Amino acid sequence: MDIIRIIIAILLPPLGVFLQVGFAGAFWLNILLTLLGYIPGIVHAVYIIAKR
């Protein structure tokens, strides 16, 4: 299941974080990072998924 979440995180980083943590602070941070730059959003999403 984590492999699917990582693939989703690469395509749509906020969706990958949402599937992992819901509407927690990490989700909103990921939206902000994705808006500032796509790569930081991906890195953060993969980190959140790999950490849990």
C-alpha positions in Angstrom: 0.0 0.0 0.0 2.9 2.4 0.7 4.1 2.0 -2.9 0.8 3.2 -4.2 0.8 6.1 -1.8 4.4 7.1 -3.0 3.3 6.9 -6.6 0.3 9.1 -5.8 2.6 11.5 -3.9 4.8 11.9 -6.9 1.8 12.7 -9.1 -0.2 14.7 -6.6 1.7 15.4 -3.4 -1.2 16.8 -1.3 -3.3 13.8 -2.1 -0.6 11.4 -1.0 -0.3 13.3 2.3 -4.0 13.4 2.8 -4.3 9.6 2.4 -1.7 9.2 5.1 -2.6 11.8 7.7 -6.0 13.3 6.7 -6.5 17.1 7.3 -3.7 17.4 9.8 -1.1 20.1 9.7 1.2 18.1 7.4 -1.5 18.3 4.7 -1.7 22.0 4.8 2.1 22.4 4.9 2.3 20.2 1.9 -0.2 22.3 -0.1 1.9 25.3 0.7 5.1 23.6 -0.3 3.5 22.4 -3.5 2.3 25.9 -4.4 5.8 27.3 -3.8 7.4 24.6 -5.9 6.4 21.1 -7.0 9.7 19.4 -6.0 9.5 20.5 -2.3 5.9 19.2 -2.2 7.0 15.8 -3.5 9.9 15.6 -1.1 7.7 16.4 1.9 5.0 14.0 0.8 7.4 11.1 0.3 9.0 11.9 3.7 5.6 11.9 5.5 4.6 8.6 3.8 8.0 6.9 4.6 8.0 8.2 8.2 4.8 6.5 9.1 
